[in-house]
């Protein structure tokens, strides 16, 4: 993340609210600010611009931006998936903010168009930009290169095909550098994404021919092959070829029928710890509600119904807690069905061929094993032929390098920190983390450990319930130095940082 902008450093603080502070090491003087821009920001609430407070102590000025209920764009991109339409929606709001800033006598080149200075509200169009009211002479208009650089960075979060399409779109649609052209192109991209237009044009192509062939089993042709052997299908449809599923022989007659039978074997997926607690709580609440009804309306029939329902809930809870939730997954596809039908017909000649092939493959495996035996065999050194060989496990080596140590349910665990940005959180299918903390209240990306030239920094990634370092609550997005033995606490789990 950028450490300086316009020659100013920044940090995040908490003073009756979450704030971002811009300051200068030697002190920011009043002469370095634009008086006109400062007065316009104080007198007007500029749309989509972060609220600004100017604090001056001993002629040292600090710019404070209020960030309550706002999320940093760089962290939002890590947690949420962005599409072409959302990207166009975000960039349109940013371009409109730059264009409308002239109405408030602001300079569009004083906006910080970087993903860690752009904040998002409830929606992607709810954008808040950071504006620095500095008295800077801009010789060249740098706003359009900054917009293009931000757009290129956002495109990297899309798929490969979408990236190629959008790079071509930028070179053609954004050739004229003016805000009107940018807004018209982004509006058109929101209404009709380029990939949608491409996919619609491809569906109007020629139909394809699919040949419906059956394995030659010496049987009469099925009824769908008597007239013609080819079917013409549109390209957008998936060709489904009928296969013989059941054959019955009665005298000289043979009938074939087809079916779409699928086999769904029963399997179970274990529940995570938090879902187990939620299951127990739900069963207890339902049982309490049922027995409360019996106390209100006592009768023999009501007792029997409630007792049976309670036993049923107990059985369901036992299955969910100890086995998991049931999962039905198809094990056989259409090709496997076809092969199973073929294997049901016994052919002595084919059986002999299969046995010979199995013997030959076993012989080849044995020969290959002994040929490559030297590749996975360790020879004892002849110089130490009289040495005693230690049988059993080798002594456990101590881990080397930065790592986290945790203890969960009495089991110690060491997590090495191998990446420059080590993320910790709950994670999901779209947000992968380096270490998963599966507790209630943990955000998808809760915190991160960043390796810098000066050591390691711990940063809260905008989590809902916060991160603690040595029992001290962290300010969101602010980096804190880590030293050996520091304790990082996320909800109930404690992680000890080691170097």
TORSE-918194 format. One record per residue (C-alpha): residue number from 0; residue in three letters; x, y, z. Coordinates in pm, 1 decimal. Example, Ala and Ser with C-alpha at 12.3 -4.5 7.8 and 13.67 -1.06 7.14 Angstrom:
// residues 2
(r 0 ALA (1230.0 -450.0 780.0))
(r 1 SER (1367.0 -106.0 714.0))
This chain:
// residues 499
(r 0 UNK (0.0 0.0 0.0))
(r 1 UNK (113.0 354.1 -75.8))
(r 2 UNK (285.8 521.4 219.7))
(r 3 UNK (292.8 874.6 77.8))
(r 4 UNK (63.7 1082.5 -139.3))
(r 5 UNK (142.7 1438.1 -256.0))
(r 6 UNK (441.8 1425.6 -20.1))
(r 7 UNK (215.5 1356.3 280.9))
(r 8 UNK (219.3 1047.3 499.2))
(r 9 UNK (-96.1 882.4 625.4))
(r 10 UNK (-213.2 664.9 910.4))
(r 11 UNK (-542.6 547.1 1057.2))
(r 12 UNK (-650.4 654.1 1405.8))
(r 13 UNK (-954.6 624.2 1628.5))
(r 14 UNK (-1074.1 947.1 1791.5))
(r 15 UNK (-1447.0 931.3 1859.4))
(r 16 UNK (-1470.6 752.7 1527.7))
(r 17 UNK (-1256.7 592.3 1259.2))
(r 18 UNK (-1033.2 852.9 1090.0))
(r 19 UNK (-763.3 867.5 823.3))
(r 20 UNK (-496.1 1127.4 894.7))
(r 21 UNK (-271.5 1298.6 637.1))
(r 22 UNK (29.4 1480.7 778.2))
(r 23 UNK (383.1 1592.7 703.5))
(r 24 UNK (687.4 1486.5 900.5))
(r 25 UNK (815.8 1840.9 946.3))
(r 26 UNK (468.3 1984.4 979.8))
(r 27 UNK (221.1 2099.8 715.6))
(r 28 UNK (208.2 2479.5 694.0))
(r 29 UNK (-104.1 2680.8 617.9))
(r 30 UNK (64.5 2833.1 311.3))
(r 31 UNK (75.9 2488.4 150.2))
(r 32 UNK (-304.5 2467.3 146.9))
(r 33 UNK (-537.8 2633.6 -102.6))
(r 34 UNK (-755.2 2876.3 94.4))
(r 35 UNK (-1030.3 2873.4 -167.5))
(r 36 UNK (-1054.7 2494.2 -173.6))
(r 37 UNK (-1048.4 2471.0 205.9))
(r 38 UNK (-1334.1 2720.7 237.2))
(r 39 UNK (-1538.7 2539.7 -29.1))
(r 40 UNK (-1493.5 2206.2 149.6))
(r 41 UNK (-1588.3 2357.4 485.0))
(r 42 UNK (-1893.6 2541.8 347.5))
(r 43 UNK (-2032.2 2260.8 127.2))
(r 44 UNK (-2087.5 1891.3 162.8))
(r 45 UNK (-1941.3 1780.2 -168.9))
(r 46 UNK (-2107.1 1459.5 -297.0))
(r 47 UNK (-1890.9 1144.6 -298.8))
(r 48 UNK (-1598.4 1318.8 -125.5))
(r 49 UNK (-1473.5 1209.0 217.2))
(r 50 UNK (-1572.0 1458.3 491.0))
(r 51 UNK (-1263.9 1658.7 590.8))
(r 52 UNK (-1164.2 1818.2 922.5))
(r 53 UNK (-855.6 2039.8 947.9))
(r 54 UNK (-675.6 2040.9 1282.7))
(r 55 UNK (-401.0 2291.5 1353.5))
(r 56 UNK (-180.0 2270.6 1662.4))
(r 57 UNK (123.3 2501.4 1694.2))
(r 58 UNK (109.8 2586.4 1322.6))
(r 59 UNK (116.9 2214.9 1242.3))
(r 60 UNK (-180.3 2118.0 1025.3))
(r 61 UNK (-324.6 1769.9 996.5))
(r 62 UNK (-599.7 1662.5 754.7))
(r 63 UNK (-852.6 1424.7 913.1))
(r 64 UNK (-1101.4 1227.9 698.8))
(r 65 UNK (-1400.0 1056.6 862.8))
(r 66 UNK (-1436.1 691.9 757.6))
(r 67 UNK (-1728.7 570.1 966.2))
(r 68 UNK (-1930.9 293.4 793.1))
(r 69 UNK (-1702.9 302.6 488.9))
(r 70 UNK (-1483.1 24.2 351.4))
(r 71 UNK (-1150.7 58.3 174.2))
(r 72 UNK (-1174.0 -43.3 -191.6))
(r 73 UNK (-854.6 -252.0 -184.1))
(r 74 UNK (-1000.9 -475.4 88.2))
(r 75 UNK (-1345.5 -491.0 -70.9))
(r 76 UNK (-1185.6 -631.1 -386.4))
(r 77 UNK (-1028.4 -910.9 -179.5))
(r 78 UNK (-1359.7 -1014.3 -27.1))
(r 79 UNK (-1618.2 -955.8 -299.9))
(r 80 UNK (-1619.5 -1059.1 -663.5))
(r 81 UNK (-1639.6 -776.0 -915.1))
(r 82 UNK (-1805.8 -808.8 -1254.1))
(r 83 UNK (-1781.7 -595.0 -1566.6))
(r 84 UNK (-2109.1 -420.4 -1481.9))
(r 85 UNK (-1999.7 -343.8 -1124.0))
(r 86 UNK (-1664.4 -216.3 -1249.9))
(r 87 UNK (-1838.7 16.1 -1494.3))
(r 88 UNK (-2075.0 131.3 -1218.1))
(r 89 UNK (-1783.2 212.3 -986.4))
(r 90 UNK (-1578.9 394.6 -1251.1))
(r 91 UNK (-1883.3 593.6 -1365.1))
(r 92 UNK (-1936.7 725.0 -1011.0))
(r 93 UNK (-1566.7 819.7 -987.9))
(r 94 UNK (-1565.6 1000.4 -1323.6))
(r 95 UNK (-1885.4 1187.7 -1232.0))
(r 96 UNK (-1724.8 1299.5 -904.1))
(r 97 UNK (-1421.8 1437.4 -1087.9))
(r 98 UNK (-1636.9 1611.2 -1346.8))
(r 99 UNK (-1873.7 1769.3 -1090.3))
(r 100 UNK (-1587.6 1886.7 -867.2))
(r 101 UNK (-1551.4 2194.1 -1088.8))
(r 102 UNK (-1885.9 2316.5 -955.7))
(r 103 UNK (-1721.8 2349.4 -612.7))
(r 104 UNK (-1400.5 2515.9 -740.8))
(r 105 UNK (-1199.9 2199.8 -676.9))
(r 106 UNK (-913.6 2067.8 -888.5))
(r 107 UNK (-971.8 1717.9 -1027.4))
(r 108 UNK (-596.9 1645.7 -1012.9))
(r 109 UNK (-598.2 1678.3 -631.8))
(r 110 UNK (-808.9 1361.8 -595.2))
(r 111 UNK (-614.0 1053.9 -486.0))
(r 112 UNK (-721.1 786.4 -734.0))
(r 113 UNK (-568.3 484.0 -562.0))
(r 114 UNK (-758.2 180.7 -434.3))
(r 115 UNK (-644.0 236.2 -74.0))
(r 116 UNK (-772.6 599.1 -77.0))
(r 117 UNK (-1110.7 515.8 -233.0))
(r 118 UNK (-1385.7 398.8 2.9))
(r 119 UNK (-1714.8 220.1 -62.6))
(r 120 UNK (-2044.2 252.9 122.2))
(r 121 UNK (-2337.3 14.4 92.1))
(r 122 UNK (-2326.8 -3.4 -287.9))
(r 123 UNK (-2056.6 3.1 -556.6))
(r 124 UNK (-2186.4 338.9 -676.1))
(r 125 UNK (-2169.6 474.5 -318.5))
(r 126 UNK (-1811.1 596.6 -363.9))
(r 127 UNK (-1608.4 835.1 -145.9))
(r 128 UNK (-1286.0 986.1 -279.9))
(r 129 UNK (-998.7 1142.6 -88.1))
(r 130 UNK (-934.8 1506.3 -178.0))
(r 131 UNK (-622.4 1693.1 -64.5))
(r 132 UNK (-678.6 2074.6 -71.7))
(r 133 UNK (-314.1 2152.5 -148.0))
(r 134 UNK (-186.8 2449.1 -344.9))
(r 135 UNK (-6.7 2253.7 -617.9))
(r 136 UNK (78.3 2374.4 -967.6))
(r 137 UNK (-6.3 2098.0 -1215.1))
(r 138 UNK (177.2 2159.2 -1543.5))
(r 139 UNK (16.0 1856.0 -1712.5))
(r 140 UNK (-335.9 1722.2 -1672.5))
(r 141 UNK (-273.8 1401.0 -1477.5))
(r 142 UNK (-635.2 1310.6 -1407.3))
(r 143 UNK (-691.8 1096.6 -1718.9))
(r 144 UNK (-372.0 888.3 -1677.7))
(r 145 UNK (-473.8 833.9 -1312.8))
(r 146 UNK (-822.1 715.9 -1422.2))
(r 147 UNK (-670.0 478.6 -1679.8))
(r 148 UNK (-421.1 342.1 -1424.0))
(r 149 UNK (-700.8 275.7 -1174.1))
(r 150 UNK (-912.3 110.7 -1444.3))
(r 151 UNK (-621.8 -113.4 -1548.0))
(r 152 UNK (-574.4 -220.0 -1185.4))
(r 153 UNK (-943.4 -300.6 -1141.4))
(r 154 UNK (-948.9 -503.3 -1464.2))
(r 155 UNK (-690.8 -740.3 -1313.9))
(r 156 UNK (-959.4 -867.6 -1073.5))
(r 157 UNK (-1166.9 -1003.3 -1366.0))
(r 158 UNK (-1129.3 -1321.3 -1567.9))
(r 159 UNK (-870.5 -1357.7 -1842.1))
(r 160 UNK (-1124.5 -1334.7 -2124.6))
(r 161 UNK (-1288.3 -1027.2 -1970.7))
(r 162 UNK (-946.4 -864.1 -1925.0))
(r 163 UNK (-861.9 -903.5 -2294.7))
(r 164 UNK (-1201.4 -768.9 -2399.4))
(r 165 UNK (-1180.0 -465.9 -2168.6))
(r 166 UNK (-825.8 -376.9 -2275.8))
(r 167 UNK (-946.6 -368.5 -2636.2))
(r 168 UNK (-1251.0 -168.5 -2527.0))
(r 169 UNK (-1031.0 89.7 -2351.2))
(r 170 UNK (-809.2 143.2 -2657.2))
(r 171 UNK (-1111.7 206.5 -2880.9))
(r 172 UNK (-1380.3 364.4 -2659.6))
(r 173 UNK (-1158.0 579.0 -2433.6))
(r 174 UNK (-930.3 724.4 -2701.8))
(r 175 UNK (-1073.1 1077.3 -2655.6))
(r 176 UNK (-962.0 1210.1 -2318.0))
(r 177 UNK (-1262.8 1399.1 -2183.2))
(r 178 UNK (-1513.1 1324.8 -1910.1))
(r 179 UNK (-1812.5 1314.9 -2146.3))
(r 180 UNK (-1655.9 1037.0 -2355.7))
(r 181 UNK (-1567.6 838.3 -2044.1))
(r 182 UNK (-1919.5 865.5 -1900.6))
(r 183 UNK (-2090.7 766.5 -2227.4))
(r 184 UNK (-1861.7 464.5 -2270.8))
(r 185 UNK (-1912.6 350.1 -1910.6))
(r 186 UNK (-2290.2 391.7 -1933.0))
(r 187 UNK (-2294.8 179.2 -2246.5))
(r 188 UNK (-2077.5 -81.9 -2072.5))
(r 189 UNK (-2323.1 -94.3 -1780.1))
(r 190 UNK (-2626.7 -137.1 -2003.0))
(r 191 UNK (-2476.2 -397.0 -2237.5))
(r 192 UNK (-2144.1 -557.5 -2133.7))
(r 193 UNK (-1913.6 -644.6 -2420.6))
(r 194 UNK (-1897.3 -1011.2 -2329.0))
(r 195 UNK (-2277.4 -1034.0 -2341.2))
(r 196 UNK (-2281.0 -887.5 -2689.5))
(r 197 UNK (-2016.8 -1133.7 -2800.7))
(r 198 UNK (-2197.9 -1435.4 -2658.0))
(r 199 UNK (-2524.8 -1324.8 -2825.1))
(r 200 UNK (-2357.3 -1304.2 -3163.8))
(r 201 UNK (-2205.9 -1650.6 -3123.8))
(r 202 UNK (-2544.4 -1816.0 -3063.0))
(r 203 UNK (-2654.1 -1720.3 -3415.7))
(r 204 UNK (-2385.3 -1935.1 -3580.4))
(r 205 UNK (-2440.5 -2251.2 -3782.1))
(r 206 UNK (-2593.0 -2563.0 -3628.1))
(r 207 UNK (-2366.8 -2858.7 -3569.0))
(r 208 UNK (-2417.4 -3220.2 -3662.9))
(r 209 UNK (-2409.1 -3486.6 -3394.2))
(r 210 UNK (-2392.6 -3846.1 -3491.5))
(r 211 UNK (-2596.5 -4075.1 -3268.8))
(r 212 UNK (-2406.5 -4400.2 -3261.1))
(r 213 UNK (-2466.7 -4709.5 -3052.3))
(r 214 UNK (-2216.2 -4980.5 -2967.0))
(r 215 UNK (-2243.6 -5268.6 -3205.3))
(r 216 UNK (-2375.2 -5554.2 -2992.4))
(r 217 UNK (-2523.0 -5764.0 -3270.1))
(r 218 UNK (-2872.1 -5643.6 -3181.2))
(r 219 UNK (-3138.1 -5478.3 -3399.7))
(r 220 UNK (-3110.7 -5102.3 -3439.8))
(r 221 UNK (-3312.2 -4893.7 -3199.1))
(r 222 UNK (-3620.0 -4717.7 -3329.8))
(r 223 UNK (-3449.5 -4376.9 -3339.9))
(r 224 UNK (-3185.2 -4506.6 -3585.4))
(r 225 UNK (-3415.3 -4673.1 -3837.7))
(r 226 UNK (-3488.0 -4363.6 -4043.7))
(r 227 UNK (-3169.9 -4155.1 -4023.6))
(r 228 UNK (-2842.6 -4174.8 -3839.2))
(r 229 UNK (-2782.3 -3804.2 -3782.7))
(r 230 UNK (-2968.8 -3537.4 -3588.6))
(r 231 UNK (-2931.5 -3165.2 -3653.0))
(r 232 UNK (-2914.4 -2973.9 -3325.4))
(r 233 UNK (-2858.0 -2603.2 -3257.5))
(r 234 UNK (-2512.8 -2518.2 -3127.5))
(r 235 UNK (-2649.1 -2372.9 -2803.9))
(r 236 UNK (-2809.7 -2705.1 -2703.7))
(r 237 UNK (-2622.0 -2988.7 -2541.8))
(r 238 UNK (-2671.4 -3303.3 -2747.7))
(r 239 UNK (-2805.4 -3588.1 -2534.9))
(r 240 UNK (-2783.3 -3920.7 -2714.8))
(r 241 UNK (-3027.5 -4192.3 -2605.9))
(r 242 UNK (-2864.2 -4513.3 -2484.3))
(r 243 UNK (-3022.9 -4858.6 -2439.7))
(r 244 UNK (-3077.7 -4913.5 -2070.9))
(r 245 UNK (-3271.9 -5235.9 -2040.6))
(r 246 UNK (-3306.1 -5531.0 -2275.4))
(r 247 UNK (-3548.4 -5817.9 -2226.7))
(r 248 UNK (-3576.1 -6131.1 -2441.6))
(r 249 UNK (-3907.2 -6317.0 -2472.7))
(r 250 UNK (-3877.3 -6601.7 -2727.4))
(r 251 UNK (-3760.6 -6449.0 -3059.0))
(r 252 UNK (-3861.8 -6092.7 -2969.5))
(r 253 UNK (-3617.5 -5840.6 -2820.7))
(r 254 UNK (-3727.2 -5505.3 -2684.8))
(r 255 UNK (-3502.7 -5210.9 -2597.3))
(r 256 UNK (-3595.5 -4915.8 -2377.7))
(r 257 UNK (-3417.4 -4602.8 -2261.7))
(r 258 UNK (-3423.5 -4424.0 -1932.8))
(r 259 UNK (-3246.1 -4137.4 -1763.7))
(r 260 UNK (-3178.3 -4331.9 -1447.6))
(r 261 UNK (-2903.1 -4184.7 -1228.1))
(r 262 UNK (-2752.5 -4342.4 -921.8))
(r 263 UNK (-2719.2 -4112.4 -620.4))
(r 264 UNK (-2523.1 -4289.8 -345.7))
(r 265 UNK (-2579.5 -4154.7 1.7))
(r 266 UNK (-2282.8 -3982.2 160.7))
(r 267 UNK (-2236.9 -3734.4 443.4))
(r 268 UNK (-2041.2 -3409.2 469.2))
(r 269 UNK (-1924.1 -3326.9 825.1))
(r 270 UNK (-2053.5 -3000.2 968.0))
(r 271 UNK (-1822.7 -2723.3 1078.3))
(r 272 UNK (-1798.2 -2641.2 1449.0))
(r 273 UNK (-2021.5 -2334.5 1438.5))
(r 274 UNK (-2292.3 -2520.1 1243.4))
(r 275 UNK (-2287.6 -2795.6 1508.3))
(r 276 UNK (-2357.9 -2541.7 1783.4))
(r 277 UNK (-2633.6 -2385.7 1573.9))
(r 278 UNK (-2788.6 -2730.6 1518.7))
(r 279 UNK (-2787.1 -2806.0 1892.7))
(r 280 UNK (-2941.9 -2466.7 1969.9))
(r 281 UNK (-3214.1 -2512.2 1705.9))
(r 282 UNK (-3309.6 -2860.6 1832.0))
(r 283 UNK (-3327.8 -2738.1 2192.3))
(r 284 UNK (-3544.8 -2440.1 2091.9))
(r 285 UNK (-3783.9 -2660.9 1891.4))
(r 286 UNK (-3806.7 -2917.1 2173.0))
(r 287 UNK (-3878.5 -2646.7 2430.9))
(r 288 UNK (-4150.3 -2500.2 2207.0))
(r 289 UNK (-4316.8 -2841.2 2160.1))
(r 290 UNK (-4323.8 -2923.1 2531.4))
(r 291 UNK (-4455.6 -2577.3 2606.4))
(r 292 UNK (-4750.5 -2658.6 2382.0))
(r 293 UNK (-4809.0 -2977.5 2581.8))
(r 294 UNK (-4812.2 -2780.2 2906.7))
(r 295 UNK (-5071.8 -2544.3 2759.0))
(r 296 UNK (-5290.4 -2820.2 2607.6))
(r 297 UNK (-5222.3 -3139.1 2809.6))
(r 298 UNK (-5367.0 -3458.5 2663.6))
(r 299 UNK (-5262.7 -3815.7 2588.3))
(r 300 UNK (-5262.5 -3764.7 2212.2))
(r 301 UNK (-5062.1 -3443.7 2242.4))
(r 302 UNK (-4810.0 -3626.6 2465.9))
(r 303 UNK (-4765.7 -3901.8 2209.2))
(r 304 UNK (-4722.5 -3657.9 1921.0))
(r 305 UNK (-4472.6 -3437.1 2104.8))
(r 306 UNK (-4275.2 -3735.2 2240.0))
(r 307 UNK (-4246.7 -3882.5 1889.3))
(r 308 UNK (-4147.1 -3548.9 1740.4))
(r 309 UNK (-3882.4 -3500.8 2011.3))
(r 310 UNK (-3736.1 -3844.5 1936.1))
(r 311 UNK (-3733.7 -3758.3 1565.7))
(r 312 UNK (-3550.9 -3432.1 1636.5))
(r 313 UNK (-3300.5 -3625.9 1847.0))
(r 314 UNK (-3236.4 -3866.8 1560.6))
(r 315 UNK (-3190.2 -3580.0 1315.6))
(r 316 UNK (-2952.2 -3407.8 1557.1))
(r 317 UNK (-2752.2 -3728.9 1606.0))
(r 318 UNK (-2710.3 -3770.5 1228.6))
(r 319 UNK (-2611.7 -3406.2 1175.0))
(r 320 UNK (-2366.7 -3394.3 1466.1))
(r 321 UNK (-2190.7 -3728.8 1426.1))
(r 322 UNK (-2232.9 -3804.5 1054.5))
(r 323 UNK (-2298.2 -3468.6 886.5))
(r 324 UNK (-2547.9 -3345.4 635.5))
(r 325 UNK (-2645.4 -3589.1 356.1))
(r 326 UNK (-2501.9 -3527.1 12.9))
(r 327 UNK (-2633.5 -3686.7 -303.6))
(r 328 UNK (-2377.1 -3687.0 -581.6))
(r 329 UNK (-2406.9 -3877.5 -909.6))
(r 330 UNK (-2143.5 -4146.5 -942.1))
(r 331 UNK (-2220.8 -4275.5 -1290.8))
(r 332 UNK (-2232.6 -4068.7 -1603.6))
(r 333 UNK (-2378.6 -4164.6 -1937.9))
(r 334 UNK (-2057.4 -4323.0 -2064.5))
(r 335 UNK (-2024.7 -4538.2 -1752.9))
(r 336 UNK (-2380.4 -4661.1 -1800.4))
(r 337 UNK (-2301.0 -4756.9 -2157.3))
(r 338 UNK (-1988.3 -4942.3 -2051.7))
(r 339 UNK (-2177.6 -5124.1 -1773.9))
(r 340 UNK (-2433.5 -5245.9 -2027.9))
(r 341 UNK (-2156.2 -5370.5 -2251.7))
(r 342 UNK (-1982.5 -5552.0 -1964.6))
(r 343 UNK (-2302.2 -5733.0 -1870.6))
(r 344 UNK (-2274.3 -5939.1 -2191.1))
(r 345 UNK (-2021.8 -6214.6 -2131.6))
(r 346 UNK (-1776.4 -6286.8 -2409.8))
(r 347 UNK (-1523.2 -6566.2 -2336.2))
(r 348 UNK (-1276.3 -6442.9 -2597.8))
(r 349 UNK (-1273.8 -6089.7 -2456.9))
(r 350 UNK (-1234.6 -6228.5 -2103.9))
(r 351 UNK (-919.2 -6417.4 -2207.1))
(r 352 UNK (-779.7 -6104.0 -2373.0))
(r 353 UNK (-843.8 -5898.9 -2057.8))
(r 354 UNK (-666.3 -6157.2 -1838.7))
(r 355 UNK (-361.4 -6158.1 -2069.1))
(r 356 UNK (-351.5 -5776.9 -2067.9))
(r 357 UNK (-366.0 -5772.6 -1687.2))
(r 358 UNK (-75.6 -6016.0 -1659.6))
(r 359 UNK (128.5 -5810.7 -1906.5))
(r 360 UNK (60.0 -5485.9 -1716.6))
(r 361 UNK (162.9 -5647.7 -1386.0))
(r 362 UNK (487.0 -5769.7 -1544.5))
(r 363 UNK (560.5 -5419.8 -1680.2))
(r 364 UNK (495.4 -5266.1 -1337.9))
(r 365 UNK (742.2 -5505.9 -1169.6))
(r 366 UNK (1009.1 -5439.0 -1432.0))
(r 367 UNK (956.5 -5061.4 -1403.0))
(r 368 UNK (985.9 -5082.2 -1023.0))
(r 369 UNK (1323.5 -5255.7 -1026.4))
(r 370 UNK (1457.1 -5034.1 -1306.1))
(r 371 UNK (1385.3 -4719.2 -1100.6))
(r 372 UNK (1476.4 -4870.2 -764.4))
(r 373 UNK (1790.8 -4657.6 -733.0))
(r 374 UNK (1587.6 -4338.9 -760.2))
(r 375 UNK (1405.2 -4399.2 -431.7))
(r 376 UNK (1662.4 -4605.8 -239.7))
(r 377 UNK (1917.2 -4459.1 3.8))
(r 378 UNK (2244.3 -4651.7 39.7))
(r 379 UNK (2441.1 -4651.1 366.3))
(r 380 UNK (2781.6 -4487.2 345.9))
(r 381 UNK (3061.8 -4750.6 337.9))
(r 382 UNK (3284.9 -4524.0 548.8))
(r 383 UNK (3048.2 -4571.7 845.3))
(r 384 UNK (2972.5 -4940.7 801.6))
(r 385 UNK (3020.6 -5013.1 1173.1))
(r 386 UNK (2796.8 -4727.4 1289.3))
(r 387 UNK (2473.9 -4808.9 1467.9))
(r 388 UNK (2165.7 -4726.2 1261.6))
(r 389 UNK (1888.1 -4551.4 1458.9))
(r 390 UNK (1554.1 -4721.8 1406.3))
(r 391 UNK (1239.4 -4518.6 1455.5))
(r 392 UNK (1138.2 -4157.5 1405.2))
(r 393 UNK (1395.8 -3888.4 1350.1))
(r 394 UNK (1416.6 -3613.8 1612.7))
(r 395 UNK (1164.0 -3337.9 1549.2))
(r 396 UNK (1322.5 -3030.6 1395.5))
(r 397 UNK (1230.2 -2692.0 1531.1))
(r 398 UNK (1057.7 -2468.5 1273.2))
(r 399 UNK (1270.9 -2190.4 1137.0))
(r 400 UNK (1145.0 -1853.7 1017.9))
(r 401 UNK (841.4 -1636.8 1094.7))
(r 402 UNK (542.4 -1834.3 1211.3))
(r 403 UNK (230.3 -1836.5 1425.7))
(r 404 UNK (172.8 -2076.7 1711.3))
(r 405 UNK (-178.1 -2168.8 1819.9))
(r 406 UNK (-336.3 -2414.8 2060.6))
(r 407 UNK (-687.7 -2536.7 1982.7))
(r 408 UNK (-856.9 -2790.5 2212.6))
(r 409 UNK (-522.5 -2886.0 2364.7))
(r 410 UNK (-353.5 -2948.3 2028.7))
(r 411 UNK (-54.3 -2725.5 1944.0))
(r 412 UNK (-8.7 -2614.3 1585.8))
(r 413 UNK (257.9 -2415.1 1401.2))
(r 414 UNK (162.8 -2208.3 1095.5))
(r 415 UNK (457.8 -2085.0 887.2))
(r 416 UNK (429.6 -1739.0 731.0))
(r 417 UNK (550.7 -1793.7 374.5))
(r 418 UNK (388.0 -1507.7 181.5))
(r 419 UNK (452.7 -1134.3 194.4))
(r 420 UNK (84.5 -1074.9 276.4))
(r 421 UNK (-39.2 -1348.5 512.6))
(r 422 UNK (-418.6 -1332.5 548.0))
(r 423 UNK (-621.2 -1465.4 842.2))
(r 424 UNK (-999.2 -1507.7 847.1))
(r 425 UNK (-1298.1 -1728.3 786.7))
(r 426 UNK (-1255.0 -1741.1 410.5))
(r 427 UNK (-1501.7 -1872.4 154.9))
(r 428 UNK (-1513.2 -1984.7 -208.2))
(r 429 UNK (-1430.1 -1636.8 -336.5))
(r 430 UNK (-1195.5 -1523.5 -56.9))
(r 431 UNK (-903.1 -1755.3 4.7))
(r 432 UNK (-700.6 -1699.4 321.2))
(r 433 UNK (-366.6 -1840.8 436.6))
(r 434 UNK (-496.4 -1942.5 780.5))
(r 435 UNK (-861.9 -2022.3 852.0))
(r 436 UNK (-1014.0 -1931.8 1189.7))
(r 437 UNK (-1352.5 -2103.6 1198.4))
(r 438 UNK (-1525.2 -1921.6 1484.0))
(r 439 UNK (-1850.1 -1729.5 1498.5))
(r 440 UNK (-1784.5 -1359.4 1442.8))
(r 441 UNK (-1470.2 -1398.7 1228.3))
(r 442 UNK (-1480.6 -1199.4 904.3))
(r 443 UNK (-1394.8 -1353.6 569.0))
(r 444 UNK (-1064.3 -1163.9 566.1))
(r 445 UNK (-1022.1 -1058.7 927.6))
(r 446 UNK (-657.4 -951.7 954.9))
(r 447 UNK (-330.2 -975.7 766.7))
(r 448 UNK (41.2 -987.4 845.3))
(r 449 UNK (249.7 -788.4 596.1))
(r 450 UNK (623.6 -834.1 555.7))
(r 451 UNK (812.1 -508.1 497.6))
(r 452 UNK (1177.1 -407.6 482.5))
(r 453 UNK (1159.0 -307.3 849.8))
(r 454 UNK (992.5 -625.8 975.5))
(r 455 UNK (635.3 -751.7 1003.9))
(r 456 UNK (318.1 -547.2 1042.6))
(r 457 UNK (-20.0 -662.6 1171.5))
(r 458 UNK (-322.2 -491.4 1017.2))
(r 459 UNK (-694.8 -531.9 1079.6))
(r 460 UNK (-863.4 -575.5 740.8))
(r 461 UNK (-1186.6 -395.0 824.9))
(r 462 UNK (-1329.5 -678.5 1035.5))
(r 463 UNK (-1662.4 -647.2 1212.5))
(r 464 UNK (-1546.6 -757.6 1560.7))
(r 465 UNK (-1190.5 -624.5 1553.9))
(r 466 UNK (-840.1 -763.9 1612.3))
(r 467 UNK (-634.3 -743.2 1933.1))
(r 468 UNK (-258.3 -727.1 1974.5))
(r 469 UNK (-146.9 -805.0 2332.4))
(r 470 UNK (-507.1 -725.6 2443.7))
(r 471 UNK (-489.5 -386.1 2269.9))
(r 472 UNK (-762.1 -321.5 2005.8))
(r 473 UNK (-626.2 -233.8 1662.4))
(r 474 UNK (-743.8 59.1 1451.7))
(r 475 UNK (-877.6 -65.6 1120.3))
(r 476 UNK (-628.7 -55.0 827.8))
(r 477 UNK (-348.2 76.0 1053.1))
(r 478 UNK (-28.0 -129.5 1060.9))
(r 479 UNK (129.4 -232.1 1394.0))
(r 480 UNK (482.8 -368.4 1431.8))
(r 481 UNK (514.2 -729.1 1543.0))
(r 482 UNK (793.1 -865.7 1761.9))
(r 483 UNK (872.1 -1212.9 1883.2))
(r 484 UNK (621.9 -1333.1 2143.6))
(r 485 UNK (338.3 -1093.6 2056.9))
(r 486 UNK (-10.1 -1239.6 2103.3))
(r 487 UNK (-265.2 -1179.9 1828.7))
(r 488 UNK (-624.1 -1246.3 1935.5))
(r 489 UNK (-909.4 -1294.0 1688.6))
(r 490 UNK (-1240.5 -1349.8 1870.5))
(r 491 UNK (-1143.8 -1639.3 2105.0))
(r 492 UNK (-836.0 -1777.9 1931.0))
(r 493 UNK (-491.3 -1656.7 2032.2))
(r 494 UNK (-193.7 -1673.4 1794.7))
(r 495 UNK (163.7 -1623.9 1916.5))
(r 496 UNK (395.8 -1459.9 1664.3))
(r 497 UNK (744.4 -1609.3 1643.7))
(r 498 UNK (1051.7 -1508.5 1441.3))
